[in-house]
Amino acid sequence: MTKTTEVASVNTHRAATSRPSTKASGTSHPHGRRAWGQLLHRATPWLFLAAPLVLLITFTYVPVGNMIYYSFTDWDGISPDRNFTGADNYVQIFTRPELFRVFFVSFYYLAASVAQIAIALYFATVLSFDLRFRNLFKGLLFFPYLINGVAIGFVFLYFFQDGGTLDSVLSWFGADTDHAWLGDPESANTSLAGVSVWRFTGLNFVLFLGAIQSIPGELYEAAQLDGATRWQQFRHIIAPSIRPVLSLSIILAISGSLAVFEIPYIMTGGATGTSTFVIQTVKLAFQFNKTGLASAAAVVLLMIILLITWIQRRLVPDEKVDLV
């Protein structure tokens, strides 16, 4: 029994002394797998972002870089020769009256944007409360935005033409219809801006309605118990909560008023003083073969939008609103 015990203790001692070497020989594999897992975990977001980043750089930043380069040349868009002209294209944009005049046309659409935001905010507020046929009114307000812009241009082209729909309706009320709505710059730009209001009010309406409907219903119930009127509910509950969406709508309205294209291009082609900045840029590039000057105009438009956006962000910064 004693020898057996001694043999067993010797075997146990050998097994105990051999375990550390076994652990030590296998420690490199778990560490390697752990390091590889951490590396893969850190790289996973970039792997998902790789394809969007490639597309963004290829179809956005590279064309913008080329546009900036073309703006300092006299390239005609066809010839392989591109002569460097410095800032001459930018000087022409701000010194030639026929090129700078299109900036003033944007004021018509800017005023129209203010009107469409006010109309959209009013209807979004009214239709957020319990009202009969409110779903029908929501559809009617949003429907114009779903129509193709080219189709809208042709429809309103017949609407404003001499003896068209508008003249026929006015004649029912005995009003003078001997007026060319698209014949002079003031009435033409006013009419085109009105078409923009009709079309884009639905977009702002949906944005405002979604923001208003995200407000907790308990706030309205508490306000009603306190005897708050509809105006007080709008002023103290709705207006603070939709401030970020309102700020976004203002940015979209300003940038949109500077980049109007399809409606005036379809209805007037830029004639009778209705040419916008984008229409003029397209004509410079494809009608007069002045791609360098058109690129400079596009860069100026981009910088104006970025500047206005920056100013708006500085004057009205986004603030976290906690109403609960």
C-alpha positions as a Markdown table, in Angstrom:
| # | Residue | x | y | z |
|---|---|---|---|---|
| 1 | Met | 0.0 | 0.0 | 0.0 |
| 2 | Thr | 2.8 | 2.4 | 0.8 |
| 3 | Lys | 4.6 | 1.8 | -2.6 |
| 4 | Thr | 1.3 | 2.3 | -4.4 |
| 5 | Thr | 0.7 | 5.6 | -2.6 |
| 6 | Glu | 4.3 | 6.8 | -3.4 |
| 7 | Val | 3.8 | 5.9 | -7.1 |
| 8 | Ala | 0.5 | 7.7 | -7.2 |
| 9 | Ser | 2.0 | 10.8 | -5.6 |
| 10 | Val | 4.8 | 10.8 | -8.1 |
| 11 | Asn | 2.4 | 10.6 | -11.0 |
| 12 | Thr | 0.3 | 13.4 | -9.5 |
| 13 | His | 3.4 | 15.6 | -9.1 |
| 14 | Arg | 4.4 | 15.0 | -12.7 |
| 15 | Ala | 0.9 | 15.8 | -14.0 |
| 16 | Ala | 0.9 | 19.0 | -11.9 |
| 17 | Thr | 4.3 | 20.1 | -13.1 |
| 18 | Ser | 3.3 | 19.5 | -16.7 |
| 19 | Arg | 0.1 | 21.6 | -16.7 |
| 20 | Pro | 1.7 | 25.1 | -16.8 |
| 21 | Ser | 3.6 | 24.2 | -20.0 |
| 22 | Thr | 0.3 | 23.1 | -21.6 |
| 23 | Lys | -1.4 | 26.3 | -20.7 |
| 24 | Ala | 1.6 | 28.3 | -21.8 |
| 25 | Ser | 1.7 | 26.6 | -25.2 |
| 26 | Gly | -1.9 | 27.5 | -25.9 |
| 27 | Thr | -2.0 | 31.0 | -24.6 |
| 28 | Ser | -1.0 | 32.6 | -28.0 |
| 29 | His | -4.2 | 31.3 | -29.8 |
| 30 | Pro | -6.8 | 33.0 | -27.5 |
| 31 | His | -4.9 | 36.2 | -27.5 |
| 32 | Gly | -4.6 | 36.2 | -31.3 |
| 33 | Arg | -8.3 | 35.4 | -31.8 |
| 34 | Arg | -9.2 | 38.2 | -29.3 |
| 35 | Ala | -7.0 | 40.8 | -31.1 |
| 36 | Trp | -8.5 | 39.8 | -34.4 |
| 37 | Gly | -12.0 | 40.0 | -33.0 |
| 38 | Gln | -11.3 | 43.5 | -31.7 |
| 39 | Leu | -9.9 | 44.6 | -35.0 |
| 40 | Leu | -12.9 | 43.3 | -36.9 |
| 41 | His | -15.2 | 44.9 | -34.4 |
| 42 | Arg | -13.6 | 48.3 | -35.0 |
| 43 | Ala | -13.5 | 47.9 | -38.8 |
| 44 | Thr | -17.1 | 46.7 | -39.1 |
| 45 | Pro | -18.7 | 50.2 | -39.3 |
| 46 | Trp | -16.1 | 51.3 | -41.9 |
| 47 | Leu | -16.8 | 48.2 | -43.9 |
| 48 | Phe | -20.5 | 49.2 | -44.0 |
| 49 | Leu | -19.6 | 52.8 | -44.9 |
| 50 | Ala | -17.1 | 51.9 | -47.6 |
| 51 | Ala | -19.6 | 51.6 | -50.5 |
| 52 | Pro | -21.6 | 54.8 | -49.6 |
| 53 | Leu | -18.4 | 56.7 | -49.1 |
| 54 | Val | -17.1 | 55.6 | -52.5 |
| 55 | Leu | -20.3 | 56.6 | -54.2 |
| 56 | Leu | -20.4 | 59.9 | -52.3 |
| 57 | Ile | -16.8 | 60.8 | -53.3 |
| 58 | Thr | -17.2 | 59.6 | -56.9 |
| 59 | Phe | -20.5 | 61.3 | -57.7 |
| 60 | Thr | -20.4 | 64.4 | -55.4 |
| 61 | Tyr | -17.0 | 65.6 | -54.3 |
| 62 | Val | -15.1 | 64.7 | -57.5 |
| 63 | Pro | -17.6 | 66.5 | -59.7 |
| 64 | Val | -17.6 | 69.5 | -57.3 |
| 65 | Gly | -13.8 | 69.6 | -57.5 |
| 66 | Asn | -13.9 | 69.5 | -61.3 |
| 67 | Met | -16.5 | 72.3 | -61.3 |
| 68 | Ile | -14.3 | 74.5 | -59.2 |
| 69 | Tyr | -11.4 | 73.8 | -61.5 |
| 70 | Tyr | -13.5 | 74.6 | -64.6 |
| 71 | Ser | -14.6 | 77.8 | -63.1 |
| 72 | Phe | -11.0 | 79.2 | -63.4 |
| 73 | Thr | -10.8 | 78.3 | -67.1 |
| 74 | Asp | -12.4 | 79.3 | -70.4 |
| 75 | Trp | -13.4 | 75.8 | -71.3 |
| 76 | Asp | -16.3 | 75.5 | -73.8 |
| 77 | Gly | -17.4 | 72.0 | -72.7 |
| 78 | Ile | -16.2 | 70.4 | -76.0 |
| 79 | Ser | -12.6 | 71.4 | -76.8 |
| 80 | Pro | -9.8 | 69.6 | -74.9 |
| 81 | Asp | -8.1 | 72.9 | -74.4 |
| 82 | Arg | -8.7 | 74.6 | -71.0 |
| 83 | Asn | -6.9 | 77.9 | -70.7 |
| 84 | Phe | -6.5 | 79.2 | -67.1 |
| 85 | Thr | -8.2 | 82.6 | -66.8 |
| 86 | Gly | -8.0 | 83.2 | -63.0 |
| 87 | Ala | -10.9 | 84.9 | -61.4 |
| 88 | Asp | -12.2 | 86.5 | -64.7 |
| 89 | Asn | -15.3 | 84.3 | -64.7 |
| 90 | Tyr | -16.3 | 85.4 | -61.2 |
| 91 | Val | -15.6 | 89.1 | -62.1 |
| 92 | Gln | -18.0 | 88.8 | -65.0 |
| 93 | Ile | -20.8 | 87.3 | -62.9 |
| 94 | Phe | -20.8 | 90.3 | -60.5 |
| 95 | Thr | -20.1 | 93.0 | -63.0 |
| 96 | Arg | -22.2 | 92.1 | -66.1 |
| 97 | Pro | -25.8 | 93.3 | -65.5 |
| 98 | Glu | -27.4 | 90.6 | -67.6 |
| 99 | Leu | -25.7 | 88.0 | -65.4 |
| 100 | Phe | -26.3 | 89.6 | -62.0 |
| 101 | Arg | -29.9 | 90.6 | -62.7 |
| 102 | Val | -31.1 | 87.0 | -62.2 |
| 103 | Phe | -30.5 | 87.3 | -58.4 |
| 104 | Phe | -33.4 | 89.7 | -58.1 |
| 105 | Val | -35.8 | 87.1 | -59.6 |
| 106 | Ser | -35.1 | 84.9 | -56.6 |
| 107 | Phe | -36.9 | 87.5 | -54.4 |
| 108 | Tyr | -40.2 | 86.6 | -55.9 |
| 109 | Tyr | -39.7 | 82.9 | -55.0 |
| 110 | Leu | -38.3 | 83.9 | -51.6 |
| 111 | Ala | -41.5 | 85.8 | -50.8 |
| 112 | Ala | -43.5 | 82.8 | -52.1 |
| 113 | Ser | -41.5 | 80.5 | -49.8 |
| 114 | Val | -42.5 | 82.6 | -46.8 |
| 115 | Ala | -46.1 | 82.4 | -47.9 |
| 116 | Gln | -46.0 | 78.6 | -48.3 |
| 117 | Ile | -44.4 | 78.1 | -44.9 |
| 118 | Ala | -47.1 | 80.2 | -43.3 |
| 119 | Ile | -49.9 | 78.4 | -45.1 |
| 120 | Ala | -48.4 | 74.9 | -44.4 |
| 121 | Leu | -47.9 | 75.8 | -40.7 |
| 122 | Tyr | -51.5 | 77.0 | -40.4 |
| 123 | Phe | -53.0 | 73.9 | -42.0 |
| 124 | Ala | -50.7 | 71.5 | -40.1 |
| 125 | Thr | -51.8 | 73.1 | -36.8 |
| 126 | Val | -55.5 | 73.1 | -37.6 |
| 127 | Leu | -55.5 | 69.5 | -39.0 |
| 128 | Ser | -53.5 | 68.2 | -36.0 |
| 129 | Phe | -56.6 | 68.7 | -33.9 |
| 130 | Asp | -59.8 | 66.6 | -34.1 |
| 131 | Leu | -61.5 | 67.8 | -37.2 |
| 132 | Arg | -64.0 | 66.3 | -39.6 |
| 133 | Phe | -62.6 | 65.2 | -43.0 |
| 134 | Arg | -59.1 | 66.0 | -41.9 |
| 135 | Asn | -57.6 | 63.0 | -43.8 |
| 136 | Leu | -59.2 | 64.3 | -46.9 |
| 137 | Phe | -57.7 | 67.8 | -46.4 |
| 138 | Lys | -54.3 | 66.2 | -45.8 |
| 139 | Gly | -54.5 | 64.4 | -49.1 |
| 140 | Leu | -55.6 | 67.5 | -50.9 |
| 141 | Leu | -52.7 | 69.5 | -49.5 |
| 142 | Phe | -50.0 | 66.9 | -50.2 |
| 143 | Phe | -51.3 | 65.8 | -53.6 |
| 144 | Pro | -49.7 | 68.7 | -55.7 |
| 145 | Tyr | -46.2 | 67.7 | -54.4 |
| 146 | Leu | -46.6 | 64.2 | -55.9 |
| 147 | Ile | -47.2 | 65.5 | -59.4 |
| 148 | Asn | -44.3 | 65.8 | -61.8 |
| 149 | Gly | -42.9 | 69.3 | -62.1 |
| 150 | Val | -43.0 | 69.2 | -65.9 |
| 151 | Ala | -46.6 | 68.2 | -65.9 |
| 152 | Ile | -47.4 | 71.1 | -63.5 |
| 153 | Gly | -45.6 | 73.5 | -65.8 |
| 154 | Phe | -47.7 | 72.5 | -68.8 |
| 155 | Val | -50.9 | 72.6 | -66.8 |
| 156 | Phe | -50.3 | 76.1 | -65.5 |
| 157 | Leu | -49.1 | 77.2 | -68.9 |
| 158 | Tyr | -52.6 | 76.7 | -70.2 |
| 159 | Phe | -54.0 | 78.1 | -67.0 |
| 160 | Phe | -52.2 | 81.5 | -67.4 |
| 161 | Gln | -52.4 | 81.8 | -71.2 |
| 162 | Asp | -54.6 | 84.4 | -72.9 |
| 163 | Gly | -58.2 | 83.2 | -72.8 |
| 164 | Gly | -57.2 | 80.3 | -70.6 |
| 165 | Thr | -58.7 | 79.0 | -67.4 |
| 166 | Leu | -57.8 | 82.0 | -65.2 |
| 167 | Asp | -59.3 | 84.4 | -67.7 |
| 168 | Ser | -62.4 | 82.3 | -68.0 |
| 169 | Val | -62.9 | 82.2 | -64.2 |
| 170 | Leu | -62.3 | 86.0 | -63.9 |
| 171 | Ser | -64.8 | 86.7 | -66.6 |
| 172 | Trp | -67.5 | 85.0 | -64.6 |
| 173 | Phe | -67.1 | 87.7 | -62.0 |
| 174 | Gly | -67.0 | 90.5 | -64.5 |
| 175 | Ala | -63.3 | 91.2 | -64.1 |
| 176 | Asp | -61.1 | 92.5 | -66.9 |
| 177 | Thr | -59.3 | 89.6 | -68.6 |
| 178 | Asp | -57.4 | 91.6 | -71.1 |
| 179 | His | -54.0 | 90.9 | -69.4 |
| 180 | Ala | -51.1 | 88.8 | -70.5 |
| 181 | Trp | -50.2 | 87.0 | -67.2 |
| 182 | Leu | -46.9 | 85.8 | -68.6 |
| 183 | Gly | -46.2 | 88.8 | -70.8 |
| 184 | Asp | -44.3 | 91.1 | -68.5 |
| 185 | Pro | -41.7 | 90.4 | -65.9 |
| 186 | Glu | -43.7 | 91.4 | -62.8 |
| 187 | Ser | -46.9 | 89.5 | -63.5 |
| 188 | Ala | -44.9 | 86.5 | -65.0 |
| 189 | Asn | -42.7 | 86.1 | -62.0 |
| 190 | Thr | -45.6 | 86.6 | -59.6 |
| 191 | Ser | -47.6 | 83.9 | -61.4 |
| 192 | Leu | -44.6 | 81.5 | -61.5 |
| 193 | Ala | -44.0 | 82.1 | -57.8 |
| 194 | Gly | -47.7 | 81.3 | -57.1 |
| 195 | Val | -47.3 | 78.0 | -58.9 |
| 196 | Ser | -44.4 | 77.2 | -56.6 |
| 197 | Val | -46.5 | 77.9 | -53.6 |
| 198 | Trp | -49.2 | 75.6 | -54.8 |
| 199 | Arg | -46.8 | 72.8 | -55.5 |
| 200 | Phe | -44.4 | 72.9 | -52.5 |
| 201 | Thr | -46.8 | 73.8 | -49.7 |
| 202 | Gly | -47.6 | 70.1 | -49.3 |
| 203 | Leu | -43.9 | 69.2 | -48.5 |
| 204 | Asn | -43.7 | 71.8 | -45.6 |
| 205 | Phe | -47.2 | 70.7 | -44.5 |
| 206 | Val | -46.1 | 67.1 | -44.1 |
| 207 | Leu | -42.9 | 68.1 | -42.2 |
| 208 | Phe | -44.9 | 70.3 | -39.8 |
| 209 | Leu | -47.6 | 67.8 | -39.3 |
| 210 | Gly | -45.2 | 65.0 | -38.5 |
| 211 | Ala | -43.5 | 67.2 | -35.9 |
| 212 | Ile | -46.7 | 68.3 | -34.3 |
| 213 | Gln | -48.1 | 64.8 | -34.1 |
| 214 | Ser | -44.9 | 63.7 | -32.2 |
| 215 | Ile | -45.8 | 66.0 | -29.3 |
| 216 | Pro | -47.1 | 64.0 | -26.3 |
| 217 | Gly | -50.9 | 64.2 | -26.0 |
| 218 | Glu | -50.7 | 64.7 | -22.3 |
| 219 | Leu | -49.5 | 68.2 | -22.9 |
| 220 | Tyr | -52.6 | 69.1 | -24.8 |
| 221 | Glu | -54.8 | 67.5 | -22.1 |
| 222 | Ala | -53.0 | 69.5 | -19.4 |
| 223 | Ala | -53.3 | 72.7 | -21.4 |
| 224 | Gln | -57.1 | 72.1 | -21.9 |
| 225 | Leu | -57.5 | 71.5 | -18.1 |
| 226 | Asp | -55.8 | 74.8 | -17.5 |
| 227 | Gly | -58.1 | 76.6 | -19.9 |
| 228 | Ala | -55.6 | 77.3 | -22.6 |
| 229 | Thr | -56.9 | 78.4 | -26.0 |
| 230 | Arg | -55.8 | 77.0 | -29.3 |
| 231 | Trp | -53.5 | 80.0 | -29.8 |
| 232 | Gln | -51.9 | 79.5 | -26.4 |
| 233 | Gln | -51.4 | 75.8 | -27.2 |
| 234 | Phe | -49.7 | 76.7 | -30.4 |
| 235 | Arg | -47.6 | 79.4 | -28.8 |
| 236 | His | -46.4 | 77.5 | -25.8 |
| 237 | Ile | -46.5 | 73.8 | -27.0 |
| 238 | Ile | -46.5 | 73.5 | -30.7 |
| 239 | Ala | -44.1 | 76.4 | -31.7 |
| 240 | Pro | -41.3 | 75.4 | -29.3 |
| 241 | Ser | -41.5 | 71.7 | -30.3 |
| 242 | Ile | -41.3 | 72.2 | -34.1 |
| 243 | Arg | -38.5 | 74.8 | -34.0 |
| 244 | Pro | -35.9 | 72.4 | -35.5 |
| 245 | Val | -38.3 | 71.4 | -38.3 |
| 246 | Leu | -39.1 | 75.1 | -38.9 |
| 247 | Ser | -35.4 | 75.9 | -39.1 |
| 248 | Leu | -35.0 | 73.1 | -41.7 |
| 249 | Ser | -37.9 | 74.4 | -43.7 |
| 250 | Ile | -36.4 | 77.9 | -43.8 |
| 251 | Ile | -33.1 | 76.6 | -45.1 |
| 252 | Leu | -34.9 | 74.5 | -47.8 |
| 253 | Ala | -37.0 | 77.6 | -48.7 |
| 254 | Ile | -34.0 | 79.9 | -49.2 |
| 255 | Ser | -32.0 | 77.3 | -51.1 |
| 256 | Gly | -35.0 | 76.4 | -53.2 |
| 257 | Ser | -35.7 | 80.0 | -54.1 |
| 258 | Leu | -32.2 | 80.4 | -55.4 |
| 259 | Ala | -32.3 | 77.1 | -57.3 |
| 260 | Val | -35.7 | 77.3 | -59.1 |
| 261 | Phe | -35.6 | 75.7 | -62.5 |
| 262 | Glu | -38.2 | 73.4 | -63.9 |
| 263 | Ile | -41.4 | 75.4 | -63.6 |
| 264 | Pro | -40.1 | 78.7 | -65.1 |
| 265 | Tyr | -38.1 | 76.7 | -67.7 |
| 266 | Ile | -41.2 | 74.8 | -68.9 |
| 267 | Met | -43.6 | 77.7 | -68.8 |
| 268 | Thr | -41.5 | 80.6 | -70.1 |
| 269 | Gly | -38.1 | 79.2 | -70.9 |
| 270 | Gly | -36.6 | 82.2 | -69.0 |
| 271 | Ala | -38.2 | 84.7 | -71.3 |
| 272 | Thr | -39.8 | 88.0 | -70.2 |
| 273 | Gly | -37.4 | 88.5 | -67.3 |
| 274 | Thr | -38.2 | 85.2 | -65.7 |
| 275 | Ser | -34.8 | 83.6 | -66.1 |
| 276 | Thr | -33.5 | 82.2 | -62.8 |
| 277 | Phe | -29.9 | 81.6 | -61.7 |
| 278 | Val | -30.1 | 77.9 | -62.7 |
| 279 | Ile | -31.7 | 78.6 | -66.0 |
| 280 | Gln | -29.0 | 81.1 | -66.8 |
| 281 | Thr | -26.3 | 78.6 | -65.8 |
| 282 | Val | -27.8 | 75.9 | -68.1 |
| 283 | Lys | -28.0 | 78.3 | -71.0 |
| 284 | Leu | -24.4 | 79.5 | -70.5 |
| 285 | Ala | -23.1 | 75.9 | -70.5 |
| 286 | Phe | -25.2 | 74.2 | -73.2 |
| 287 | Gln | -26.5 | 77.1 | -75.4 |
| 288 | Phe | -23.5 | 79.5 | -75.4 |
| 289 | Asn | -20.8 | 76.8 | -74.7 |
| 290 | Lys | -19.3 | 78.8 | -71.8 |
| 291 | Thr | -18.8 | 75.9 | -69.4 |
| 292 | Gly | -16.1 | 77.8 | -67.5 |
| 293 | Leu | -18.5 | 80.8 | -66.8 |
| 294 | Ala | -21.3 | 78.4 | -66.0 |
| 295 | Ser | -19.2 | 76.5 | -63.5 |
| 296 | Ala | -18.3 | 79.8 | -61.8 |
| 297 | Ala | -22.0 | 80.6 | -61.6 |
| 298 | Ala | -22.7 | 77.3 | -60.0 |
| 299 | Val | -19.9 | 77.8 | -57.5 |
| 300 | Val | -21.3 | 81.2 | -56.6 |
| 301 | Leu | -24.7 | 79.7 | -56.1 |
| 302 | Leu | -23.2 | 76.9 | -53.9 |
| 303 | Met | -21.3 | 79.5 | -51.7 |
| 304 | Ile | -24.4 | 81.7 | -51.3 |
| 305 | Ile | -26.5 | 78.7 | -50.1 |
| 306 | Leu | -23.7 | 77.7 | -47.7 |
| 307 | Leu | -23.3 | 81.2 | -46.4 |
| 308 | Ile | -27.1 | 81.6 | -45.8 |
| 309 | Thr | -27.2 | 78.3 | -44.1 |
| 310 | Trp | -24.3 | 79.2 | -41.8 |
| 311 | Ile | -25.9 | 82.6 | -41.0 |
| 312 | Gln | -29.2 | 81.0 | -40.2 |
| 313 | Arg | -27.5 | 78.4 | -37.9 |
| 314 | Arg | -25.7 | 81.2 | -36.1 |
| 315 | Leu | -28.8 | 83.3 | -35.6 |
| 316 | Val | -31.2 | 80.5 | -34.8 |
| 317 | Pro | -29.2 | 77.6 | -33.3 |
| 318 | Asp | -30.8 | 74.3 | -32.7 |
| 319 | Glu | -31.7 | 73.9 | -29.1 |
| 320 | Lys | -32.9 | 70.8 | -27.3 |
| 321 | Val | -36.5 | 71.3 | -26.3 |
| 322 | Asp | -37.8 | 69.3 | -23.3 |
| 323 | Leu | -41.5 | 69.9 | -22.9 |
| 324 | Val | -42.2 | 66.9 | -20.6 |
